[in-house]
């Protein structure tokens, strides 16, 4: 039985190269590709058949792979996500795992190894490149995450109200101001004003930045 996958990376040449390599393996079926986290979420909401596994880059704009991973795991929990990245620094690895990634491979892995990792993750495994696995084991031995990611702020730290947090969650799943207003029985103008207040309190300038901050500190889904 073939395993269905999706590829997410802002490097179009790399996506094309990986796709060309993976189509040689008859056990893999590529359903679609996307170039950032927001695009993959939009495709998942509209596609008839969900992929079993997503190969996800980290550094993408406007929505990065870690934010996308957390949102996919929240709204499409059956999908397994393998990070495919060049980053080996502790912060990126820990944040990806914390967001819900089921595996972490470096981009220099051979195609056969990537296919093997896809099969492993479908069977419940946690495939990692050797250097990534070594870092993860070191964390377990030390029983603490990297210092720079160990501090978690709450919505109350920014004086967000329950209503503002509720609106932020609706923004995170891609609803428009009008759709949010209809759900909460308030006007779109009121939703826009709440959103402006959210930006001001969080010291951000866009929806993506607000979602990234909320995801980093595990606020989504807590209302």
LUMTI-954772 format. One record per residue (C-alpha): residue number from 0; x, y, z. Coordinates in Angstrom, 1 decimal. Example, Ala and Ser with C-alpha at 12.3 -4.5 7.8 and 13.67 -1.06 7.14 Angstrom:
residues 2
    i       x       y       z
    0    12.3    -4.5     7.8
    1    13.7    -1.1     7.1
***
This chain:
residues 223
    i       x       y       z
    0     0.0     0.0     0.0
    1     1.3     3.4    -1.0
    2     2.0     6.1     1.6
    3     0.6     9.6     0.7
    4     2.8    12.6     1.4
    5     3.0    16.3     0.9
    6     6.1    18.4     0.6
    7     6.4    21.9     2.1
    8     9.5    24.1     1.4
    9     9.9    27.7     0.1
   10    12.8    26.5    -2.1
   11    11.1    25.6    -5.4
   12    14.2    24.0    -6.8
   13    14.6    21.8    -3.8
   14    10.9    20.7    -3.8
   15    11.3    19.8    -7.5
   16    14.5    17.8    -6.8
   17    13.0    15.9    -3.8
   18     9.8    15.2    -5.8
   19    11.8    13.8    -8.7
   20    13.8    11.6    -6.4
   21    10.8    10.3    -4.4
   22     8.6     9.4    -7.4
   23    11.1     6.7    -8.1
   24     9.8     4.8    -5.1
   25     6.6     3.1    -5.9
   26     5.6     3.0    -2.2
   27     5.3     6.8    -2.1
   28     2.6     9.0    -3.5
   29     3.0    12.8    -3.5
   30    -0.4    14.4    -3.2
   31     0.7    18.0    -3.4
   32     3.5    20.5    -2.6
   33     3.3    23.9    -0.9
   34     5.7    26.8    -0.4
   35     5.0    27.9     3.2
   36     3.0    27.0     6.2
   37    -0.1    29.0     5.4
   38    -0.4    27.5     1.9
   39    -0.2    23.9     3.2
   40    -2.9    24.7     5.8
   41    -5.1    26.1     3.1
   42    -4.6    23.0     0.9
   43    -5.4    20.7     3.8
   44    -8.7    22.5     4.4
   45    -9.8    22.0     0.8
   46    -8.3    18.7    -0.4
   47   -10.4    15.6    -0.6
   48    -7.7    13.2     0.6
   49    -5.3    14.2     3.4
   50    -1.7    13.1     3.2
   51    -0.5    10.6     5.8
   52     2.9    12.4     6.2
   53     4.1    15.9     5.5
   54     7.8    16.7     5.0
   55     8.1    20.2     6.4
   56    10.9    22.8     6.1
   57    11.4    25.2     9.0
   58    12.4    28.6     7.7
   59     9.6    29.9     5.4
   60     7.6    33.1     5.1
   61     5.1    34.2     5.9
   62     4.3    31.2     8.1
   63     7.2    29.1     9.3
   64     7.3    25.3     9.6
   65     7.2    25.1    13.3
   66     4.0    27.2    13.5
   67     2.5    25.2    10.7
   68     3.4    22.0    12.4
   69     1.6    23.0    15.6
   70    -1.5    24.0    13.8
   71    -1.6    20.9    11.6
   72    -1.2    18.7    14.7
   73    -4.1    20.6    16.3
   74    -6.6    20.5    13.4
   75    -5.4    17.4    11.5
   76    -4.0    15.2    14.3
   77    -3.8    12.1    12.1
   78    -1.2    13.6     9.9
   79     2.5    12.8    10.8
   80     5.0    15.5    10.2
   81     8.7    15.0     9.6
   82    10.9    18.1     9.7
   83    13.3    18.3     6.8
   84    15.8    21.0     7.5
   85    19.4    22.3     7.4
   86    19.2    23.4    11.0
   87    21.0    21.5    13.8
   88    20.8    24.1    16.5
   89    19.1    23.0    19.8
   90    16.4    25.7    19.7
   91    15.0    24.7    16.3
   92    15.0    21.0    17.1
   93    13.3    21.4    20.5
   94    10.7    23.8    19.2
   95     9.9    21.5    16.3
   96     9.5    18.5    18.6
   97     7.4    20.5    21.0
   98     5.2    21.7    18.2
   99     4.4    18.1    17.4
  100     6.9    16.9    14.8
  101     7.2    13.1    14.7
  102    10.6    13.1    13.1
  103    13.5    15.4    12.2
  104    15.8    14.8     9.2
  105    18.6    16.9     7.7
  106    18.2    17.8     4.1
  107    21.4    16.0     3.1
  108    19.8    12.6     3.8
  109    19.6    10.3     0.8
  110    16.2     9.6    -0.8
  111    16.1     6.0     0.4
  112    16.6     7.2     4.0
  113    13.8     9.7     3.6
  114    11.5     7.0     2.3
  115    12.5     4.7     5.2
  116    11.7     7.6     7.7
  117     8.3     8.0     6.1
  118     7.5     4.4     6.6
  119     8.8     4.5    10.2
  120     6.7     7.4    11.1
  121     3.5     5.8     9.7
  122     4.3     2.8    11.9
  123     4.6     5.0    15.0
  124     8.4     5.5    14.9
  125    10.3     8.7    15.5
  126    12.9     8.9    12.7
  127    15.8    11.3    13.2
  128    19.2    12.0    11.6
  129    22.0    10.6    13.8
  130    23.2    14.1    14.9
  131    19.6    15.1    15.8
  132    19.0    11.9    17.8
  133    22.2    12.5    19.7
  134    21.1    16.0    20.7
  135    17.7    14.7    21.7
  136    19.2    12.0    23.9
  137    21.4    14.6    25.5
  138    18.3    16.6    26.5
  139    16.8    13.5    28.0
  140    19.9    12.9    30.1
  141    19.9    16.5    31.3
  142    16.1    16.5    31.8
  143    15.8    20.1    30.7
  144    15.1    21.9    27.4
  145    17.5    24.5    26.0
  146    17.4    27.6    28.2
  147    16.2    30.0    25.6
  148    13.0    28.0    25.0
  149    12.2    27.0    28.6
  150    10.3    30.2    29.5
  151     6.6    30.1    28.7
  152     4.5    33.2    28.9
  153     0.7    33.2    29.4
  154    -1.9    35.3    27.7
  155    -2.3    37.1    31.0
  156     1.4    38.1    30.7
  157     0.2    40.4    27.9
  158    -3.1    41.3    29.5
  159    -5.1    39.5    26.8
  160    -8.8    39.2    27.6
  161   -10.7    35.9    27.1
  162   -12.5    37.5    24.1
  163    -9.2    38.5    22.5
  164    -7.7    35.1    23.0
  165   -10.9    33.6    21.5
  166   -10.5    35.8    18.4
  167    -6.8    35.0    18.1
  168    -7.7    31.3    17.9
  169   -10.2    31.9    15.2
  170    -7.7    34.0    13.3
  171    -5.2    31.1    13.6
  172    -7.5    28.8    11.7
  173    -7.9    31.3     8.8
  174   -11.3    32.8     9.4
  175   -12.0    36.3     8.1
  176   -13.2    39.1    10.4
  177   -16.8    38.6     9.0
  178   -16.7    34.9     9.7
  179   -15.4    35.4    13.2
  180   -18.0    38.0    13.8
  181   -20.8    35.7    12.7
  182   -19.5    32.9    15.0
  183   -19.2    35.2    18.0
  184   -22.4    37.3    17.2
  185   -20.4    40.6    17.0
  186   -19.7    42.9    14.0
  187   -16.7    42.5    11.8
  188   -15.8    46.1    12.9
  189   -15.6    44.9    16.5
  190   -13.5    41.9    15.5
  191   -11.1    44.3    13.7
  192   -10.8    46.5    16.8
  193   -10.1    43.5    19.0
  194    -7.5    42.4    16.5
  195    -5.8    45.8    16.7
  196    -5.8    45.6    20.5
  197    -4.2    42.1    20.2
  198    -1.4    43.4    18.0
  199    -0.7    46.3    20.3
  200    -0.6    44.1    23.5
  201     1.6    41.4    21.8
  202     3.8    44.0    20.2
  203     3.4    42.5    16.7
  204     2.3    43.9    13.4
  205     0.6    41.0    11.6
  206    -1.6    38.0    12.0
  207     1.3    35.6    11.3
  208     3.4    37.2    14.0
  209     0.5    37.0    16.5
  210    -0.1    33.3    15.6
  211     3.6    32.5    15.9
  212     3.8    34.0    19.4
  213     0.6    32.3    20.5
  214     1.8    28.9    19.2
  215     5.3    29.3    20.8
  216     3.7    29.5    24.2
  217     0.9    27.0    23.6
  218    -2.0    29.3    23.9
  219    -4.1    28.0    21.0
  220    -6.9    25.7    22.0
  221    -6.9    26.7    25.7
  222   -10.1    28.8    25.6
***
